[in-house]
């Protein structure tokens, strides 16, 4: 097997772990808290055994606390990766993610504030992981293989969510290690095993790997040479052109599309177990199975759409930009339709579950949309661009769970208030789709030779360079003025 595919598999495993450690709280908190707080029922003392009297708003703050640290770390992760290298940064991320996960049961018995702090620290260390994986791919994965590779990375995350949803429900209802605390002990320990695998397998680039074949090393380095020919270096390190990145409409198109998709994703990642338990009356094992089904459907969708996207590009059926926009439209408009239907079928549990699963499946089309566009825009700056755009998309992390908790408290336990949650998700999906369609592009941006007039529509200077355009293989390099 080619070494780059082993690197891809290991990166996928690391992302799988990240999501498993991130999402375990969504299921565990259903077992941790007294769910009768929003009702007028009398709660007996024995019903509070090993449970906490946390209000819906407090639960929302705990579920969203992960993203308080994650937002900042995600945005600066690309720069730290340029300084330290992806292998070392991911190693630190995995180690401390495992450590903070193992400490959560002790934190819970101390106070909800301590749990929120532990979750915030977990978010900080995990915020460096994904930008580092994107930067790693820019050194290991040729451009024509990236849609599938990036889809695999997202599939790994969804498999982590799927795994933790399945195992957490059973562990939380078991007697092992006190029930719900076992969720954190088991998954935190698994993280240390993944750390050992990562350190053994991964190197920053093909030239530094001791076991790569000469033929594969040559194939990778030659395929990436054209992308990196205009790299701006300072003291041997790549200087990230932040001004050009932050003023690029293409970068903002990706960021806003990711924000829109993540509002819906994070809402249901953190709150769906609560919705299924409180509004639909499902037990924890049924809850886990339905959540796992959603992640499984999305994983399949990501793989299939990533493969289709690469096939379309290889055969030059349509331009890369057009392809990305079609996939992203399906990824955002599809879930908008599904979530807007749910308030009208509140008495149909099977229909609601079907709509939620289909919504997640359609969002998987982002594997051919905003996901690969991060690398399309500027391969050498992909880690920084991903860090910035994913940082934008992380703002729903603290906001969405808090919004849901606030709405539930205002509704006083009335299940109908969940309709406002569904409609808010639909609204964000539509806004993201419109913005991406207008401003999104897969044309490689010349950030290394940035000047202000080019961005804001003024007259460019007279310097002429060759730019790699989407159809360069068919029509040759086009000369443009910048």
Backbone torsions as a table, in degrees:
resi	resn	phi	psi	omega
1	UNK	NA	141.6	177.6
2	UNK	-63.7	140.1	-176.6
3	UNK	-62.8	-33.8	-179.0
4	UNK	-62.6	-28.0	177.9
5	UNK	-76.7	-29.7	174.2
6	UNK	-69.4	-40.4	174.8
7	UNK	-60.3	-44.3	178.5
8	UNK	-60.0	-44.0	-179.4
9	UNK	-64.0	-39.5	179.8
10	UNK	-68.9	-40.1	176.3
11	UNK	-63.6	-38.7	177.6
12	UNK	-63.4	-40.3	177.3
13	UNK	-63.4	-40.9	178.6
14	UNK	-63.3	-40.8	178.4
15	UNK	-69.8	-33.7	174.7
16	UNK	-58.9	-45.7	178.5
17	UNK	-62.8	-43.3	-178.7
18	UNK	-54.7	-47.8	-177.5
19	UNK	-72.6	-32.2	177.4
20	UNK	-63.4	-43.0	-179.7
21	UNK	-74.3	-26.3	179.4
22	UNK	-76.6	-42.1	-169.1
23	UNK	-91.5	-8.8	-175.5
24	UNK	-61.1	-29.7	-178.8
25	UNK	-65.5	-29.9	-177.3
26	UNK	-59.9	-40.7	177.6
27	UNK	-83.6	-43.3	-175.6
28	UNK	-60.7	-36.3	-175.2
29	UNK	-67.1	-25.7	176.0
30	UNK	-64.1	-36.7	178.2
31	UNK	-82.8	-22.2	-175.2
32	UNK	-80.2	-29.7	-170.7
33	UNK	-109.8	162.6	173.9
34	UNK	-83.6	109.4	-175.4
35	UNK	-77.5	0.7	-179.3
36	UNK	-91.6	5.1	-174.5
37	UNK	-64.7	-28.2	-178.0
38	UNK	-89.9	1.3	179.0
39	UNK	-111.6	175.9	-179.9
40	UNK	-99.3	12.3	-178.8
41	UNK	-69.8	148.8	176.7
42	UNK	-81.7	127.1	-177.2
43	UNK	-99.6	122.8	179.6
44	UNK	-78.5	150.9	-177.8
45	UNK	-56.6	-39.0	-177.0
46	UNK	-69.6	-18.6	178.4
47	UNK	-75.8	-14.4	-179.7
48	UNK	-96.3	4.1	179.8
49	UNK	-60.1	123.5	178.4
50	UNK	63.9	20.0	178.2
51	UNK	-123.7	161.9	-175.1
52	UNK	-120.4	143.8	178.5
53	UNK	-87.0	69.2	179.4
54	UNK	-101.3	127.3	179.9
55	UNK	-68.9	164.3	176.6
56	UNK	-56.2	-37.1	178.6
57	UNK	-66.4	-42.2	177.3
58	UNK	-62.4	-42.6	177.0
59	UNK	-61.2	-41.1	178.1
60	UNK	-62.4	-39.7	178.2
61	UNK	-65.3	-39.6	178.6
62	UNK	-66.4	-45.0	-180.0
63	UNK	-64.9	-33.7	-179.6
64	UNK	-88.4	-11.0	-175.5
65	UNK	-60.6	-32.0	178.0
66	UNK	-50.9	-39.8	-171.5
67	UNK	-82.0	-14.2	176.1
68	UNK	-62.5	-44.7	176.3
69	UNK	-79.1	-32.0	-175.0
70	UNK	-65.1	-38.5	-176.2
71	UNK	-58.7	-52.6	-175.7
72	UNK	-66.7	-47.2	-178.2
73	UNK	-63.0	-37.0	179.8
74	UNK	-63.5	-39.6	-177.2
75	UNK	-70.7	-34.4	-178.5
76	UNK	-99.1	0.2	-177.0
77	UNK	-60.5	-38.0	-180.0
78	UNK	-62.8	-39.9	179.2
79	UNK	-67.5	-43.0	178.1
80	UNK	-63.6	-35.6	178.2
81	UNK	-65.3	-37.7	177.6
82	UNK	-64.5	-31.6	179.6
83	UNK	-81.3	-45.6	-169.4
84	UNK	-103.0	-19.8	-176.7
85	UNK	90.3	145.8	-175.3
86	UNK	-66.1	-35.0	-175.8
87	UNK	-62.3	-48.6	-178.2
88	UNK	-67.5	-42.9	-176.7
89	UNK	-66.1	-40.6	177.9
90	UNK	-67.1	-37.0	177.6
91	UNK	-59.3	-46.2	177.4
92	UNK	-62.2	-41.4	-178.9
93	UNK	-60.9	-46.7	-178.5
94	UNK	-65.0	-43.3	-177.5
95	UNK	-61.6	-51.8	-176.4
96	UNK	-73.2	-28.5	174.3
97	UNK	-61.4	-43.9	178.9
98	UNK	-64.6	-42.1	-178.7
99	UNK	-62.6	-49.3	-178.3
100	UNK	-66.0	-32.3	176.6
101	UNK	-65.2	-42.8	179.2
102	UNK	-63.7	-25.8	-177.0
103	UNK	-87.6	-10.3	-173.8
104	UNK	-62.3	-42.4	178.1
105	UNK	-57.2	-42.6	177.5
106	UNK	-63.6	-39.6	178.8
107	UNK	-63.7	-37.9	-178.0
108	UNK	-63.8	-39.3	179.9
109	UNK	-74.1	-16.0	177.2
110	UNK	-81.7	-56.6	178.3
111	UNK	-175.3	157.5	175.9
112	UNK	-63.5	-29.9	177.6
113	UNK	-63.4	-40.2	179.1
114	UNK	-65.1	-37.9	176.1
115	UNK	-62.4	-44.5	-180.0
116	UNK	-61.5	-39.5	178.1
117	UNK	-64.7	-44.5	178.7
118	UNK	-61.4	-40.9	178.5
119	UNK	-67.5	-35.9	177.3
120	UNK	-65.3	-41.9	177.7
121	UNK	-65.4	-37.0	174.3
122	UNK	-59.7	-41.4	178.0
123	UNK	-63.7	-39.0	178.9
124	UNK	-59.2	-51.7	-174.9
125	UNK	-71.7	-30.4	177.8
126	UNK	-77.6	-20.5	179.7
127	UNK	-63.3	-22.1	179.6
128	UNK	-85.5	-14.0	-169.8
129	UNK	-71.8	-55.8	-173.1
130	UNK	-66.1	-42.8	174.4
131	UNK	-57.2	-34.7	178.5
132	UNK	-67.9	-37.4	178.5
133	UNK	-68.1	-37.9	175.9
134	UNK	-63.4	-43.3	178.4
135	UNK	-64.3	-37.5	177.3
136	UNK	-61.8	-43.5	179.5
137	UNK	-63.9	-32.8	-180.0
138	UNK	-66.5	-16.9	177.8
139	UNK	-102.0	-17.8	-173.9
140	UNK	-114.1	-27.8	-170.8
141	UNK	-110.2	119.0	175.7
142	UNK	-59.2	154.0	-171.5
143	UNK	-57.2	-40.6	-175.1
144	UNK	-75.7	-4.3	177.1
145	UNK	-107.6	1.0	-168.3
146	UNK	-77.0	-33.3	179.6
147	UNK	-59.1	-44.6	178.9
148	UNK	-67.8	-41.3	-178.9
149	UNK	-63.4	-44.4	179.3
150	UNK	-68.5	-33.6	174.3
151	UNK	-63.8	-40.8	177.5
152	UNK	-61.2	-38.3	179.2
153	UNK	-62.2	-44.9	178.5
154	UNK	-68.3	-37.4	176.4
155	UNK	-60.1	-40.4	177.0
156	UNK	-58.2	-43.7	177.2
157	UNK	-61.5	-42.6	179.8
158	UNK	-69.3	-33.8	175.0
159	UNK	-65.1	-36.1	175.4
160	UNK	-63.1	-43.1	176.8
161	UNK	-64.0	-44.0	179.3
162	UNK	-59.6	-47.0	-178.7
163	UNK	-62.5	-46.4	-176.9
164	UNK	-69.5	-31.8	176.6
165	UNK	-66.5	-40.0	-180.0
166	UNK	-69.0	-49.9	-172.6
167	UNK	-76.5	-32.1	-175.3
168	UNK	-66.2	-38.9	179.3
169	UNK	-61.7	-41.9	-179.4
170	UNK	-72.9	-41.2	178.8
171	UNK	-65.2	-40.7	-177.3
172	UNK	-65.1	-30.8	-179.9
173	UNK	-93.7	0.2	179.8
174	UNK	-89.4	175.7	176.6
175	UNK	-98.1	0.8	-177.4
176	UNK	-68.9	123.5	177.0
177	UNK	53.8	33.0	176.3
178	UNK	86.6	10.4	178.1
179	UNK	89.6	-112.4	-175.0
180	UNK	-59.7	-31.5	177.6
181	UNK	-60.6	-26.5	-179.0
182	UNK	-64.1	-25.7	177.4
183	UNK	-56.8	-45.2	-176.5
184	UNK	-78.5	-34.9	179.6
185	UNK	-67.4	-44.3	-177.6
186	UNK	-66.8	-48.6	-176.3
187	UNK	-71.4	-35.6	176.6
188	UNK	-64.1	-39.3	177.5
189	UNK	-66.8	-38.4	178.1
190	UNK	-60.9	-32.9	179.4
191	UNK	-61.9	-35.2	179.4
192	UNK	-67.9	-32.1	175.9
193	UNK	-67.6	-43.4	178.7
194	UNK	-62.0	-36.3	178.5
195	UNK	-58.9	-44.1	179.7
196	UNK	-63.1	-41.2	178.4
197	UNK	-62.9	-44.7	-178.9
198	UNK	-59.8	-48.4	-177.8
199	UNK	-61.8	-38.0	-177.8
200	UNK	-71.3	-39.2	-169.6
201	UNK	-89.6	-41.4	-162.5
202	UNK	-94.2	142.1	167.5
203	UNK	-130.1	162.8	-174.3
204	UNK	-66.2	-31.8	-176.9
205	UNK	-155.7	167.2	-178.2
206	UNK	-60.2	-35.4	-176.8
207	UNK	-66.1	-25.9	-177.1
208	UNK	-97.8	2.1	-179.2
209	UNK	-90.2	128.6	-174.1
210	UNK	-75.0	-17.9	-173.1
211	UNK	-113.4	5.2	-178.6
212	UNK	-72.8	143.1	177.3
213	UNK	-75.0	153.0	-179.4
214	UNK	-63.8	-36.7	-178.7
215	UNK	-66.2	-41.5	179.3
216	UNK	-71.2	-38.6	177.6
217	UNK	-59.0	-43.7	-179.7
218	UNK	-66.2	-41.2	179.8
219	UNK	-60.5	-45.1	-177.7
220	UNK	-69.2	-48.9	-175.9
221	UNK	-64.3	-37.9	179.2
222	UNK	-70.0	-37.3	-179.1
223	UNK	-70.4	-26.4	-179.5
224	UNK	-93.5	-13.3	-175.2
225	UNK	-60.0	-40.8	-178.2
226	UNK	-64.8	-35.5	-179.7
227	UNK	-68.1	-33.9	-170.2
228	UNK	-101.8	13.6	-171.7
229	UNK	-68.9	-24.3	-177.9
230	UNK	-108.0	29.4	-176.3
231	UNK	-69.0	135.4	178.5
232	UNK	-96.7	116.5	-175.9
233	UNK	-110.5	144.2	171.9
234	UNK	-128.5	117.5	-177.3
235	UNK	52.7	38.9	176.6
236	UNK	85.1	-8.2	179.2
237	UNK	-108.0	147.9	179.7
238	UNK	-69.2	127.9	176.7
239	UNK	-89.6	115.8	-176.8
240	UNK	-78.2	124.8	-178.7
241	UNK	-80.6	75.7	-171.8
242	UNK	-62.3	-37.7	-179.3
243	UNK	-60.0	-47.1	179.7
244	UNK	-63.2	-40.8	-179.2
245	UNK	-64.6	-46.7	-175.6
246	UNK	-70.5	-20.5	179.6
247	UNK	-100.8	6.6	-176.7
248	UNK	-86.7	120.6	175.3
249	UNK	-59.9	-32.4	179.8
250	UNK	-64.5	-40.5	178.6
251	UNK	-66.4	-42.8	179.3
252	UNK	-66.9	-32.6	176.6
253	UNK	-60.6	-43.7	177.6
254	UNK	-65.5	-44.7	-177.6
255	UNK	-62.0	-43.2	-179.0
256	UNK	-71.1	-36.7	176.0
257	UNK	-63.5	-41.4	177.8
258	UNK	-65.7	-40.3	177.8
259	UNK	-58.5	-47.5	-177.9
260	UNK	-62.0	-47.2	179.7
261	UNK	-64.5	-38.3	-177.2
262	UNK	-73.7	-24.6	176.1
263	UNK	-59.9	-47.3	177.8
264	UNK	-68.4	-43.2	-177.1
265	UNK	-62.4	-48.0	-176.7
266	UNK	-70.2	-35.2	176.3
267	UNK	-54.8	-47.3	-176.7
268	UNK	-86.1	-24.2	173.7
269	UNK	-62.2	-41.7	-176.2
270	UNK	-93.9	-31.0	-169.2
271	UNK	-110.5	-15.0	-177.3
272	UNK	-60.5	-42.2	177.1
273	UNK	-56.9	-38.2	177.6
274	UNK	-67.2	-41.7	178.6
275	UNK	-61.7	-45.9	-178.8
276	UNK	-64.5	-35.3	-179.0
277	UNK	-76.8	-45.3	-172.0
278	UNK	-88.2	-43.2	-175.9
279	UNK	-85.7	-36.5	-177.6
280	UNK	-103.9	-10.4	175.6
281	UNK	71.9	28.5	-179.5
282	UNK	-86.4	146.2	178.2
283	UNK	-78.0	175.2	-171.6
284	UNK	-66.2	-36.5	179.7
285	UNK	-70.5	-41.5	174.9
286	UNK	-62.6	-40.8	178.5
287	UNK	-57.3	-49.0	-179.5
288	UNK	-62.2	-42.5	-177.9
289	UNK	-64.3	-41.5	-179.5
290	UNK	-67.5	-42.8	177.3
291	UNK	-62.5	-40.7	178.5
292	UNK	-64.0	-39.1	178.7
293	UNK	-61.1	-40.2	178.9
294	UNK	-62.5	-45.0	-179.3
295	UNK	-69.7	-33.8	177.0
296	UNK	-65.0	-44.0	-179.8
297	UNK	-63.8	-38.2	178.8
298	UNK	-69.3	-38.1	179.1
299	UNK	-61.3	-44.0	177.8
300	UNK	-63.2	-43.3	179.4
301	UNK	-61.0	-42.8	179.7
302	UNK	-61.3	-45.1	-179.9
303	UNK	-63.4	-47.0	-177.1
304	UNK	-65.9	-46.4	-177.5
305	UNK	-70.1	-33.5	175.0
306	UNK	-63.0	-41.6	177.9
307	UNK	-65.2	-44.5	-179.7
308	UNK	-63.6	-41.2	179.7
309	UNK	-60.9	-44.6	177.6
310	UNK	-64.3	-38.9	-179.9
311	UNK	-64.9	-40.5	177.6
312	UNK	-61.5	-41.2	-179.2
313	UNK	-69.4	-41.6	-179.6
314	UNK	-61.2	-35.6	-176.8
315	UNK	-93.2	1.1	178.1
316	UNK	52.9	40.8	-178.4
317	UNK	-68.8	-41.8	174.7
318	UNK	-143.1	168.2	179.5
319	UNK	-65.7	156.4	-178.8
320	UNK	-62.1	-41.7	179.8
321	UNK	-60.9	-45.2	178.9
322	UNK	-61.4	-42.7	178.7
323	UNK	-60.2	-47.0	-179.3
324	UNK	-60.7	-40.3	-177.5
325	UNK	-69.2	-36.9	178.0
326	UNK	-64.5	-47.5	-179.6
327	UNK	-62.7	-41.3	-178.2
328	UNK	-69.2	-34.8	177.1
329	UNK	-61.6	-42.9	177.0
330	UNK	-64.1	-40.3	-176.5
331	UNK	-65.9	-26.8	-177.1
332	UNK	-107.3	-44.4	-179.7
333	UNK	-68.5	-37.9	179.1
334	UNK	-57.5	-54.9	176.9
335	UNK	-61.9	-32.1	177.9
336	UNK	-60.6	-42.1	179.0
337	UNK	-66.7	-45.7	-177.0
338	UNK	-62.8	-45.6	-177.5
339	UNK	-71.6	-28.3	178.1
340	UNK	-74.3	-18.9	178.1
341	UNK	-75.9	-35.2	-170.3
342	UNK	-55.4	-43.0	179.6
343	UNK	-58.8	-18.0	-178.7
344	UNK	-95.0	-2.0	-179.8
345	UNK	-129.9	38.5	-173.2
346	UNK	-62.8	-20.1	179.5
347	UNK	-94.0	3.8	-177.3
348	UNK	-114.6	90.1	-176.7
349	UNK	-60.8	-43.7	179.6
350	UNK	-62.1	-39.9	178.8
351	UNK	-65.6	-39.8	178.9
352	UNK	-64.0	-46.5	-179.9
353	UNK	-62.5	-41.8	178.1
354	UNK	-60.5	-45.0	-179.9
355	UNK	-62.6	-40.0	179.2
356	UNK	-66.1	-40.6	179.6
357	UNK	-68.4	-44.3	179.2
358	UNK	-63.5	-38.7	178.1
359	UNK	-59.1	-45.3	179.6
360	UNK	-66.6	-38.3	178.9
361	UNK	-62.3	-45.1	-178.6
362	UNK	-67.6	-34.5	178.3
363	UNK	-64.4	-21.3	176.4
364	UNK	-62.4	-15.7	177.5
365	UNK	-67.5	-9.2	175.0
366	UNK	-64.0	-14.0	175.8
367	UNK	-61.7	-24.9	175.3
368	UNK	-107.7	7.6	-177.0
369	UNK	-113.6	-106.1	-174.3
370	UNK	-71.8	-25.8	-177.9
371	UNK	-59.1	-57.6	180.0
372	UNK	-73.4	-19.4	-179.2
373	UNK	-64.3	-26.0	176.4
374	UNK	-56.3	-43.1	-179.6
375	UNK	-81.8	-32.8	178.0
376	UNK	-57.0	-44.4	-172.6
377	UNK	-60.5	-44.2	-179.8
378	UNK	-164.6	95.0	-175.8
379	UNK	-55.0	-43.1	-175.9
380	UNK	-69.7	-23.0	179.0
381	UNK	-105.8	16.8	-173.2
382	UNK	-60.9	-37.2	179.3
383	UNK	-63.4	-43.6	179.5
384	UNK	-68.3	-42.4	-179.7
385	UNK	-64.9	-43.1	178.1
386	UNK	-62.8	-43.4	-179.6
387	UNK	-58.5	-42.7	-179.6
388	UNK	-68.8	-50.0	-176.9
389	UNK	-67.1	-39.5	177.9
390	UNK	-70.4	-29.1	174.2
391	UNK	-63.0	-43.2	175.0
392	UNK	-59.4	-42.6	-177.0
393	UNK	-72.7	-9.2	179.4
394	UNK	-86.7	-13.8	179.4
395	UNK	-59.0	-34.0	173.7
396	UNK	-61.4	-18.2	-178.6
397	UNK	-54.6	-57.6	176.4
398	UNK	-79.4	-28.4	-173.3
399	UNK	-76.6	-45.5	-175.1
400	UNK	-64.1	-49.5	178.7
401	UNK	-62.4	-37.0	178.4
402	UNK	-66.2	-41.0	177.9
403	UNK	-59.5	-45.0	-179.8
404	UNK	-63.9	-46.0	179.2
405	UNK	-60.3	-41.0	179.1
406	UNK	-64.4	-44.5	179.3
407	UNK	-62.3	-42.3	-179.0
408	UNK	-64.7	-39.7	178.3
409	UNK	-67.1	-39.7	177.3
410	UNK	-62.9	-35.3	-179.0
411	UNK	-79.0	-8.7	177.0
412	UNK	60.4	32.7	178.7
413	UNK	89.0	3.1	178.3
414	UNK	-73.9	119.2	-177.7
415	UNK	-60.1	-22.1	-177.6
416	UNK	-66.4	-19.8	-179.3
417	UNK	-68.8	-16.7	175.9
418	UNK	-62.8	-22.4	178.8
419	UNK	-59.4	-35.9	178.3
420	UNK	-65.7	-31.9	176.8
421	UNK	-66.1	-45.4	179.0
422	UNK	-61.6	-44.4	-177.2
423	UNK	-67.5	-35.5	178.0
424	UNK	-64.0	-38.9	177.6
425	UNK	-62.7	-44.6	179.7
426	UNK	-60.4	-41.0	-179.4
427	UNK	-62.0	-45.6	-179.8
428	UNK	-65.5	-40.5	177.6
429	UNK	-55.7	-46.3	-176.0
430	UNK	-66.8	-42.9	178.4
431	UNK	-60.0	-44.9	179.3
432	UNK	-61.8	-41.3	-179.5
433	UNK	-64.1	-41.8	-179.9
434	UNK	-63.9	-46.7	-177.3
435	UNK	-65.0	-41.8	-179.5
436	UNK	-65.2	-40.6	-179.4
437	UNK	-63.3	-37.1	-177.6
438	UNK	-77.2	-46.0	-169.0
439	UNK	-108.6	-11.2	-177.1
440	UNK	-68.7	142.4	174.9
441	UNK	-155.0	146.9	177.0
442	UNK	-102.6	4.0	177.2
443	UNK	-66.3	133.5	-178.9
444	UNK	-64.6	127.7	-177.4
445	UNK	-89.3	136.8	-178.4
446	UNK	-87.8	67.0	-178.1
447	UNK	-65.6	-27.0	-176.7
448	UNK	-69.7	-23.6	179.9
449	UNK	-117.0	41.2	-174.2
450	UNK	-69.6	140.4	164.9
451	UNK	-143.7	151.4	-172.6
452	UNK	-59.3	-43.5	-178.2
453	UNK	-58.6	-33.2	-179.6
454	UNK	-63.7	-41.5	-177.9
455	UNK	-69.5	-42.9	-171.2
456	UNK	-96.0	11.0	172.2
457	UNK	88.3	7.8	177.6
458	UNK	-78.2	-179.0	-178.6
459	UNK	-73.9	127.8	177.7
460	UNK	-75.0	161.1	175.9
461	UNK	-76.5	174.3	-170.9
462	UNK	-87.2	5.0	-179.9
463	UNK	-67.1	137.5	-178.8
464	UNK	-116.2	129.4	177.4
465	UNK	-133.7	166.8	174.0
466	UNK	-92.8	132.3	-179.3
467	UNK	-119.2	135.9	177.6
468	UNK	-74.5	104.4	-178.9
469	UNK	-96.6	166.6	-175.7
470	UNK	-59.8	-33.7	-174.9
471	UNK	-108.3	26.1	-176.0
472	UNK	-62.7	-30.5	-179.3
473	UNK	-70.2	-23.0	-178.1
474	UNK	-95.3	-38.2	-173.3
475	UNK	-114.3	1.0	-177.9
476	UNK	85.5	168.8	178.9
477	UNK	-65.2	135.6	177.4
478	UNK	-93.5	139.4	176.4
479	UNK	-95.6	126.5	177.7
480	UNK	-130.6	161.4	179.4
481	UNK	-99.0	138.3	175.7
482	UNK	-124.6	NA	NA
